[in-house]
Amino acid sequence: MIAINREAVQEFAAVQWTKLRRQFDDLDALRQRLDYQTYVLAACGLVASLLLGLSDLATKGSIELRQAEDLQATLAQVLPAELYDNDILAHPRVIASAVAETGAESTQVYVATKNGAVTAVAFKMMAQGGYAGPLALMVGLDRDGNILGVRVISHAETPGLGDKVEAAKSDWIFKFTGRSLENTPASGWRVKKDGGDFDQFAGATITPRAVVKGVEGGLKFFAAHRQELLSTNAQQASP
């Protein structure tokens, strides 16, 4: 029979109990450290959010200013400065429109006035049917519906082909100046390949076809809302 040393057993048990206690003590310490790390991470996240919010507030004004400057520069290309003495960005009018006219159910119109009388309007529209999707246009018209200028302001057409609709790439877009529904028959609002008045590009007919069709739609939009657009008493929308 194996003799059991009671004192040795008690000593062994005490040692094991001490080790076990230390493990629980370490677990408590670990738990405390994890809580601390959680609080630190939460604090860092809060500080980061505050910094991002402050940065957004600081840059929002400059971004809006830059957008207004870009818009003003585009409008200057389709609305001659001598035609107006008002701030054309101050009170744009939102007019209900047909998708077939401007590519949208409502269109924001910038109204030029001189000595209190409406002299011209300009509006952004979407020309549907481009090779790579719609093309955004800015169209300027005088009070009689004659085109003062057209500019393509954004598109995804093929470089070297469809991008010739840009004023910086060719003079094609300037062919619209002076045109109207009155001096150009419906059959003329086509590319020459389709029997119309406007040139197409070598290797790219779809893009100019879309722009011509879009500009015609813009003219129809003006004709349908001419009275409202030329009224100085029309309700003006805030920008």
Backbone as numpy.savetxt, mean C-alpha at the origin, in Angstrom:
# Nx Ny Nz CAx CAy CAz Cx Cy Cz
23.84 -67.01 60.46 22.99 -65.82 60.46 23.88 -64.58 60.46
23.47 -63.62 59.63 24.25 -62.40 59.52 23.87 -61.46 60.65
24.87 -61.01 61.37 24.59 -60.11 62.46 24.37 -58.70 61.93
23.38 -58.06 62.42 23.04 -56.71 61.98 23.51 -55.71 63.01
24.34 -54.80 62.56 24.83 -53.75 63.44 23.84 -52.59 63.39
23.08 -52.46 64.49 22.03 -51.46 64.52 22.58 -50.06 64.34
23.71 -49.78 64.94 24.27 -48.45 64.83 24.69 -48.13 63.39
25.23 -49.19 62.73 25.64 -48.97 61.33 24.44 -48.71 60.44
23.36 -49.45 60.70 22.15 -49.25 59.92 21.60 -47.85 60.15
21.57 -47.41 61.36 21.07 -46.07 61.66 21.92 -45.00 61.01
23.25 -45.26 61.04 24.15 -44.29 60.43 23.92 -44.22 58.92
23.74 -45.42 58.30 23.50 -45.48 56.83 22.18 -44.76 56.48
21.15 -45.02 57.29 19.86 -44.40 57.04 19.95 -42.89 57.18
20.71 -42.46 58.16 20.86 -41.01 58.36 21.57 -40.38 57.17
22.57 -41.07 56.67 23.30 -40.53 55.51 22.38 -40.43 54.29
21.59 -41.48 54.05 20.68 -41.48 52.90 19.60 -40.39 53.03
19.12 -40.26 54.29 18.10 -39.23 54.52 18.67 -37.83 54.28
19.90 -37.67 54.67 20.57 -36.36 54.46 20.71 -36.09 52.96
21.10 -37.11 52.20 21.22 -36.95 50.75 19.87 -36.59 50.12
18.82 -37.30 50.61 17.49 -37.05 50.07 17.03 -35.64 50.39
17.31 -35.18 51.59 16.95 -33.82 51.98 17.67 -32.81 51.10
18.94 -33.12 50.83 19.71 -32.19 50.01 19.12 -32.10 48.59
18.65 -33.26 48.12 18.03 -33.26 46.79 16.79 -32.36 46.77
15.96 -32.48 47.81 14.77 -31.63 47.88 15.15 -30.15 48.05
16.20 -29.94 48.85 16.67 -28.57 49.02 17.15 -28.00 47.69
17.88 -28.80 46.90 18.36 -28.37 45.59 17.20 -28.13 44.65
16.14 -28.97 44.76 14.96 -28.80 43.91 14.27 -27.47 44.21
14.19 -27.13 45.48 13.59 -25.85 45.86 14.42 -24.69 45.30
15.72 -24.84 45.41 16.59 -23.78 44.89 16.46 -23.66 43.38
16.37 -24.83 42.71 16.22 -24.82 41.26 14.91 -24.16 40.86
13.85 -24.51 41.63 12.56 -23.91 41.34 12.62 -22.39 41.50
13.30 -21.94 42.49 13.43 -20.52 42.70 14.20 -19.86 41.56
15.25 -20.55 41.11 16.03 -20.00 40.00 15.19 -19.93 38.72
14.37 -20.93 38.46 13.52 -20.93 37.27 12.50 -19.79 37.35
11.93 -19.57 38.53 11.01 -18.46 38.69 11.71 -17.14 38.42
12.91 -17.05 38.92 13.68 -15.82 38.71 13.91 -15.58 37.22
14.30 -16.67 36.51 14.54 -16.56 35.08 13.26 -16.15 34.34
12.13 -16.71 34.79 10.85 -16.36 34.16 10.56 -14.88 34.32
10.79 -14.38 35.52 10.55 -12.96 35.76 11.48 -12.09 34.93
12.74 -12.54 34.84 13.70 -11.78 34.04 13.28 -11.75 32.57
12.86 -12.92 32.05 12.41 -12.97 30.66 11.18 -12.10 30.44
10.25 -12.14 31.37 9.04 -11.32 31.24 9.41 -9.83 31.25
10.32 -9.46 32.14 10.75 -8.06 32.20 11.44 -7.64 30.91
12.28 -8.53 30.38 12.96 -8.22 29.11 11.94 -8.06 27.98
10.92 -8.94 27.97 9.89 -8.84 26.95 9.12 -7.53 27.06
8.83 -7.12 28.29 8.11 -5.87 28.50 8.93 -4.68 28.04
10.22 -4.69 28.38 11.10 -3.60 27.96 11.20 -3.55 26.44
11.33 -4.74 25.81 11.42 -4.79 24.35 10.15 -4.25 23.71
8.99 -4.62 24.28 7.72 -4.13 23.74 7.62 -2.62 23.86
8.05 -2.09 25.00 8.01 -0.64 25.18 8.93 0.06 24.20
10.12 -0.51 23.99 11.06 0.08 23.05 10.51 0.05 21.62
9.86 -1.08 21.25 9.27 -1.17 19.92 8.14 -0.16 19.75
7.32 -0.04 20.81 6.22 0.93 20.75 6.73 2.35 20.60
7.76 2.70 21.37 8.33 4.03 21.26 8.96 4.27 19.90
9.62 3.22 19.37 10.22 3.33 18.04 9.16 3.53 16.97
8.03 2.80 17.11 6.94 2.95 16.15 6.37 4.36 16.18
6.20 4.89 17.40 5.67 6.25 17.52 6.64 7.27 16.93
7.94 7.00 17.09 8.94 7.93 16.61 9.04 7.94 15.09
8.82 6.74 14.48 8.99 6.64 13.02 7.69 6.79 12.25
6.54 6.64 12.94 5.26 6.71 12.24 5.07 8.03 11.52
5.41 9.11 12.22 5.25 10.43 11.61 6.12 10.61 10.38
7.37 10.14 10.45 8.28 10.31 9.31 7.86 9.44 8.14
7.32 8.24 8.42 6.85 7.37 7.35 5.66 8.00 6.64
4.71 8.53 7.42 3.54 9.17 6.82 3.95 10.40 6.01
4.95 11.13 6.51 5.44 12.29 5.79 6.05 11.88 4.46
6.82 10.80 4.48 7.45 10.32 3.25 6.41 9.85 2.25
5.37 9.16 2.73 4.29 8.71 1.85 3.57 9.90 1.23
3.34 10.93 2.04 2.68 12.13 1.52 3.55 12.82 0.47
4.85 12.83 0.70 5.77 13.44 -0.26 5.77 12.66 -1.58
5.76 11.33 -1.49 5.73 10.50 -2.70 4.44 10.73 -3.48
3.32 10.80 -2.74 2.03 11.04 -3.39 2.01 12.41 -4.05
2.54 13.40 -3.35 2.58 14.75 -3.90 3.41 14.79 -5.18
4.53 14.07 -5.19 5.40 14.04 -6.36 4.69 13.38 -7.55
3.90 12.34 -7.28 3.16 11.66 -8.34 2.06 12.56 -8.89
1.34 13.22 -7.98 0.27 14.12 -8.41 0.83 15.28 -9.24
2.02 15.72 -8.91 2.63 16.83 -9.66 2.88 16.46 -11.11
2.98 15.16 -11.39 3.22 14.72 -12.77 1.94 14.66 -13.60
0.80 14.67 -12.93 -0.47 14.58 -13.68 -1.37 15.79 -13.47
-0.98 16.69 -12.58 -1.73 17.92 -12.33 -0.76 19.10 -12.40
-0.77 19.87 -13.47 0.11 21.04 -13.58 -0.10 22.01 -12.42
0.99 22.50 -11.85 0.92 23.35 -10.67 0.13 24.63 -10.90
0.12 25.13 -12.15 -0.58 26.39 -12.41 -2.10 26.25 -12.36
-2.59 25.02 -12.26 -4.03 24.81 -12.25 -4.66 24.90 -10.86
-3.87 24.96 -9.81 -4.48 24.96 -8.48 -3.68 25.79 -7.50
-4.40 26.26 -6.48 -3.77 27.01 -5.39 -4.16 26.44 -4.03
-4.77 25.26 -4.03 -5.17 24.62 -2.78 -4.21 23.49 -2.43
-4.36 22.96 -1.22 -3.62 21.77 -0.80 -4.42 20.55 -1.24
-4.01 19.94 -2.34 -4.82 18.86 -2.92 -4.83 17.59 -2.07
-3.92 17.50 -1.11 -3.90 16.33 -0.24 -4.81 16.49 0.98
-5.24 17.71 1.21 -5.95 18.00 2.46 -7.33 17.36 2.55
-8.09 17.39 1.46 -9.48 16.91 1.52 -9.84 16.06 0.31
-9.29 14.85 0.22 -9.69 13.98 -0.89 -11.14 13.55 -0.75
-11.79 13.32 -1.86 -13.17 12.86 -1.84 -13.22 11.37 -2.17
-14.02 10.66 -1.46 -14.19 9.22 -1.72 -15.49 9.05 -2.48
-15.38 8.55 -3.70 -16.53 8.44 -4.60 -16.81 6.96 -4.87
-18.08 6.58 -4.80 -18.46 5.21 -5.16 -18.16 4.99 -6.64
-17.56 3.87 -6.94 -17.18 3.59 -8.33 -17.45 2.13 -8.66
-17.37 1.84 -9.94 -17.54 0.46 -10.40 -16.17 -0.15 -10.63
-16.04 -1.44 -10.34 -14.78 -2.12 -10.56 -14.36 -2.03 -12.02
-15.35 -2.03 -12.92 -15.05 -1.94 -14.35 -14.46 -0.58 -14.72
-14.68 0.43 -13.87 -14.17 1.77 -14.15 -12.77 1.98 -13.57
-12.64 1.82 -12.27 -11.37 2.12 -11.61 -10.73 0.91 -10.92
-11.37 -0.25 -11.04 -10.82 -1.44 -10.40 -11.17 -1.55 -8.94
-12.06 -0.67 -8.44 -12.44 -0.69 -7.04 -13.87 -0.19 -6.87
-14.47 -0.53 -5.75 -15.85 -0.11 -5.48 -15.92 1.31 -4.93
-14.80 1.86 -4.54 -14.72 3.27 -4.14 -13.37 3.81 -4.57
-13.35 5.08 -4.94 -12.13 5.69 -5.45 -11.87 7.01 -4.75
-10.65 7.19 -4.29 -10.26 8.44 -3.63 -9.79 9.43 -4.69
-10.42 10.60 -4.71 -10.16 11.60 -5.74 -9.56 12.84 -5.09
-8.47 13.34 -5.69 -7.83 14.56 -5.23 -8.29 15.71 -6.14
-8.88 16.70 -5.52 -9.52 17.78 -6.27 -8.64 19.03 -6.27
-8.33 19.52 -7.46 -7.54 20.75 -7.60 -8.50 21.92 -7.80
-8.30 22.99 -7.04 -9.13 24.18 -7.19 -8.24 25.42 -7.33
-8.78 26.41 -7.98 -8.09 27.70 -8.09 -9.13 28.80 -7.94
-8.84 29.68 -7.01 -9.80 30.75 -6.68 -11.17 30.18 -6.31
-11.15 29.01 -5.68 -12.38 28.39 -5.21 -13.11 27.53 -6.21
-12.67 27.51 -7.47 -13.35 26.72 -8.50 -12.53 25.46 -8.82
-13.24 24.35 -9.02 -12.56 23.10 -9.37 -12.00 23.20 -10.79
-10.72 22.94 -10.92 -10.06 23.02 -12.23 -9.63 21.66 -12.77
-9.41 20.70 -11.87 -8.93 19.39 -12.30 -9.09 18.39 -11.17
-8.98 17.12 -11.50 -9.01 16.06 -10.49 -7.96 15.02 -10.84
-7.59 14.27 -9.84 -6.66 13.15 -10.06 -7.08 12.01 -9.15
-6.87 10.80 -9.59 -7.24 9.66 -8.77 -6.37 8.45 -9.13
-6.18 7.63 -8.13 -5.45 6.38 -8.31 -6.45 5.30 -8.67
-6.08 4.46 -9.61 -6.96 3.38 -10.03 -6.14 2.14 -10.37
-6.82 1.02 -10.52 -6.15 -0.23 -10.86 -6.58 -0.68 -12.25
-5.62 -0.81 -13.14 -5.89 -1.32 -14.48 -5.79 -2.85 -14.43
-6.90 -3.50 -14.71 -6.95 -4.95 -14.64 -6.43 -5.58 -15.93
-6.00 -6.84 -15.82 -5.64 -7.59 -17.02 -4.19 -7.51 -17.44
-3.31 -7.02 -16.56 -1.89 -6.99 -16.89 -1.32 -8.40 -16.98
-0.17 -8.52 -17.58 0.45 -9.85 -17.75 0.75 -10.49 -16.39
1.16 -9.67 -15.43 1.52 -10.20 -14.10 0.57 -9.68 -13.03
-0.60 -9.21 -13.44 -1.57 -8.71 -12.47 -1.95 -7.28 -12.74
-2.75 -6.68 -11.86 -3.20 -5.30 -12.07 -2.04 -4.31 -12.02
-2.22 -3.17 -12.68 -1.25 -2.09 -12.64 -1.90 -0.89 -11.97
-1.20 -0.27 -11.03 -1.73 0.91 -10.35 -1.40 2.15 -11.18
-2.43 2.95 -11.48 -2.26 4.15 -12.28 -2.68 5.38 -11.48
-2.08 6.51 -11.80 -2.55 7.80 -11.34 -2.97 8.56 -12.58
-4.22 9.01 -12.59 -4.79 9.69 -13.76 -5.19 11.10 -13.37
-4.77 12.09 -14.16 -5.16 13.47 -13.94 -6.01 13.97 -15.09
-7.13 14.63 -14.78 -8.05 15.12 -15.81 -8.42 16.58 -15.53
-8.59 17.37 -16.58 -9.09 18.72 -16.37 -10.61 18.67 -16.22
-11.23 19.78 -15.96 -12.66 19.81 -15.66 -13.51 19.41 -16.87
-12.92 19.40 -18.06 -13.67 18.99 -19.25 -13.47 17.52 -19.61
-12.70 16.81 -18.78 -12.49 15.39 -19.02 -11.34 15.09 -19.94
-10.47 16.06 -20.19 -9.27 15.82 -21.00 -8.14 15.34 -20.10
-7.38 14.38 -20.57 -6.30 13.82 -19.76 -5.14 14.80 -19.66
-4.77 15.11 -18.44 -3.61 15.95 -18.18 -2.34 15.12 -18.04
-2.51 13.90 -17.61 -1.37 13.01 -17.46 -1.78 11.68 -16.88
-1.03 10.66 -17.25 -1.23 9.32 -16.70 0.15 8.79 -16.30
0.23 8.16 -15.14 1.48 7.54 -14.71 1.19 6.17 -14.13
2.03 5.21 -14.46 1.97 3.89 -13.83 2.82 3.98 -12.57
2.22 3.79 -11.41 2.94 3.98 -10.16 3.39 2.67 -9.51
2.83 1.55 -9.93 3.32 0.25 -9.46 2.81 -0.85 -10.37
3.63 -1.87 -10.55 3.25 -3.00 -11.40 4.24 -4.13 -11.17
3.96 -5.28 -11.74 4.85 -6.43 -11.64 5.13 -7.00 -13.03
5.10 -6.14 -14.05 5.30 -6.59 -15.42 6.76 -6.95 -15.70
6.99 -7.65 -16.80 8.32 -8.16 -17.13 9.29 -7.03 -17.45
10.42 -6.98 -16.75 11.42 -5.96 -17.06 11.91 -6.07 -18.50
12.03 -4.93 -19.15 12.50 -4.91 -20.53 11.40 -5.10 -21.54
10.20 -5.46 -21.09 9.07 -5.65 -22.01 7.88 -4.81 -21.52
7.14 -5.36 -20.57 5.95 -4.66 -20.08 6.26 -3.41 -19.29
7.48 -3.29 -18.77 7.78 -2.11 -17.95 7.96 -0.83 -18.77
7.80 -0.92 -20.07 7.89 0.28 -20.91 6.69 1.21 -20.71
5.74 0.78 -19.92 4.63 1.66 -19.57 5.07 2.73 -18.58
6.23 2.55 -17.98 6.76 3.54 -17.04 7.28 4.75 -17.81
7.05 5.93 -17.26 7.52 7.16 -17.90 9.04 7.19 -18.00
9.72 6.53 -17.07 11.18 6.52 -17.06 11.76 5.57 -18.11
10.93 4.67 -18.65 11.44 3.66 -19.59 11.13 3.99 -21.04
10.04 4.73 -21.29 9.69 5.11 -22.66 8.69 6.27 -22.60
8.41 6.85 -23.76 7.44 7.96 -23.81 6.03 7.48 -24.13
5.82 6.18 -24.10 4.52 5.61 -24.47 3.38 6.19 -23.62
3.61 6.32 -22.32 2.54 6.75 -21.42 2.08 8.18 -21.71
2.95 8.97 -22.36 2.60 10.36 -22.64 1.60 10.48 -23.80
1.36 9.39 -24.50 0.42 9.42 -25.63 -1.02 9.65 -25.18
-1.26 9.48 -23.90 -2.63 9.68 -23.39 -2.96 11.16 -23.17
-1.94 11.98 -22.99 -2.17 13.40 -22.68 -2.99 14.07 -23.78
-4.05 14.76 -23.36 -4.94 15.44 -24.30 -6.09 14.59 -24.80
-6.05 13.31 -24.53 -7.13 12.41 -24.98 -8.35 12.56 -24.07
-9.50 12.22 -24.63 -10.74 12.23 -23.86 -11.73 11.29 -24.54
-12.85 11.08 -23.89 -13.90 10.28 -24.52 -14.52 11.03 -25.69
-14.39 12.36 -25.67 -14.98 13.18 -26.73 -14.15 13.14 -28.00
-12.82 13.19 -27.86 -11.98 13.26 -29.07 -11.41 11.92 -29.51
-11.71 10.87 -28.76 -11.25 9.53 -29.14 -12.43 8.58 -29.08
-12.84 8.02 -30.20 -14.00 7.12 -30.20 -13.70 5.83 -29.43
-14.74 5.12 -29.11 -14.60 3.88 -28.35 -13.67 2.90 -29.04
-13.71 2.88 -30.35 -12.86 1.96 -31.11 -11.38 2.33 -31.01
-11.11 3.60 -30.65 -9.73 4.04 -30.54 -9.06 3.63 -29.25
-9.86 3.29 -28.24 -9.30 2.90 -26.95 -8.89 1.43 -26.97
-8.01 1.13 -27.88 -7.44 -0.20 -28.05 -6.00 -0.03 -28.52
-5.21 -1.09 -28.42 -3.89 -1.05 -29.04 -4.07 -1.27 -30.54
-3.09 -0.88 -31.31 -3.21 -0.95 -32.76 -3.42 -2.38 -33.26
-2.87 -3.31 -32.55 -3.06 -4.72 -32.93 -4.54 -5.10 -32.89
-5.31 -4.42 -32.02 -6.74 -4.69 -31.89 -7.58 -3.67 -32.66
-6.91 -2.86 -33.49 -7.63 -1.89 -34.30 -7.78 -0.52 -33.66
-7.04 -0.26 -32.58 -7.15 1.01 -31.88 -6.06 2.00 -32.24
-5.91 3.03 -31.38 -4.98 4.13 -31.65 -3.62 3.99 -30.98
-3.47 3.09 -30.05 -2.27 3.07 -29.22 -1.32 1.93 -29.60
-0.04 2.27 -29.61 0.98 1.27 -29.94 1.04 0.19 -28.87
1.39 -1.01 -29.31 1.76 -2.06 -28.38 3.28 -2.18 -28.39
3.82 -2.98 -27.50 5.27 -3.16 -27.46 5.65 -4.44 -28.18
6.84 -4.46 -28.74 7.33 -5.69 -29.38 7.47 -6.77 -28.31
6.75 -7.83 -28.47 6.80 -8.93 -27.51 5.97 -8.72 -26.27
5.22 -7.62 -26.22 4.39 -7.36 -25.03 3.17 -6.56 -25.44
2.09 -7.26 -25.66 0.83 -6.60 -26.03 -0.12 -6.52 -24.85
-0.05 -7.49 -23.97 -1.01 -7.58 -22.87 -0.92 -6.38 -21.95
0.28 -5.95 -21.62 0.44 -4.84 -20.67 -0.13 -3.53 -21.20
0.27 -3.07 -22.40 -0.31 -1.82 -22.90 -1.81 -1.92 -23.13
-2.28 -3.10 -23.50 -3.72 -3.30 -23.67 -4.45 -3.05 -22.36
-3.88 -3.56 -21.26 -4.50 -3.38 -19.94 -4.51 -1.91 -19.53
-3.42 -1.20 -19.81 -3.34 0.21 -19.42 -4.34 1.04 -20.22
-4.41 0.80 -21.53 -5.36 1.55 -22.37 -6.78 1.32 -21.89
-7.12 0.07 -21.63 -8.46 -0.25 -21.14 -8.71 0.41 -19.79
-7.67 0.42 -18.94 -7.82 1.02 -17.63 -8.04 2.52 -17.70
-7.28 3.21 -18.56 -7.44 4.65 -18.70 -8.83 4.99 -19.23
-9.32 4.20 -20.18 -10.68 4.42 -20.69 -11.69 4.28 -19.55
-11.48 3.29 -18.69 -12.37 3.11 -17.54 -12.32 4.30 -16.61
-11.12 4.88 -16.42 -11.00 6.06 -15.59 -11.76 7.25 -16.15
-11.72 7.40 -17.46 -12.47 8.48 -18.12 -13.98 8.27 -17.94
-14.41 7.04 -18.02 -15.83 6.75 -17.83 -16.25 7.03 -16.39
-15.36 6.75 -15.46 -15.63 7.07 -14.05 -15.83 8.56 -13.88
-14.96 9.38 -14.48 -15.09 10.82 -14.38 -16.40 11.29 -15.02
-16.70 10.75 -16.18 -17.92 11.16 -16.88 -19.16 10.84 -16.06
-19.16 9.71 -15.38 -20.32 9.30 -14.59 -20.48 10.15 -13.33
-19.39 10.73 -12.83 -19.45 11.48 -11.57 -19.00 12.92 -11.75
-19.01 13.41 -12.98 -18.47 14.74 -13.28 -19.14 15.83 -12.45
-20.43 15.82 -12.38 -21.14 16.87 -11.64 -20.74 16.88 -10.18
-20.66 15.70 -9.61 -20.28 15.59 -8.19 -18.84 16.04 -7.98
-17.96 15.65 -8.89 -16.54 15.99 -8.74 -16.26 17.47 -8.94
-17.01 18.11 -9.77 -16.78 19.53 -10.05 -17.51 20.46 -9.09
-18.35 19.88 -8.23 -19.10 20.70 -7.28 -18.20 21.12 -6.13
-18.20 22.40 -5.83 -17.41 22.89 -4.71 -18.13 22.67 -3.38
-19.38 22.23 -3.45 -20.16 21.98 -2.24 -20.22 20.51 -1.88
-19.51 19.68 -2.67 -19.53 18.24 -2.39 -18.92 17.96 -1.04
-19.46 16.98 -0.39 -18.94 16.60 0.93 -17.54 16.06 0.74
-16.61 16.55 1.54 -15.22 16.13 1.43 -14.88 15.18 2.54
-14.12 14.16 2.16 -13.71 13.16 3.16 -12.37 13.54 3.75
-12.18 13.22 4.98 -10.89 13.46 5.62 -9.88 12.49 5.06
-8.59 12.90 4.96 -7.57 12.01 4.43 -7.33 10.85 5.35
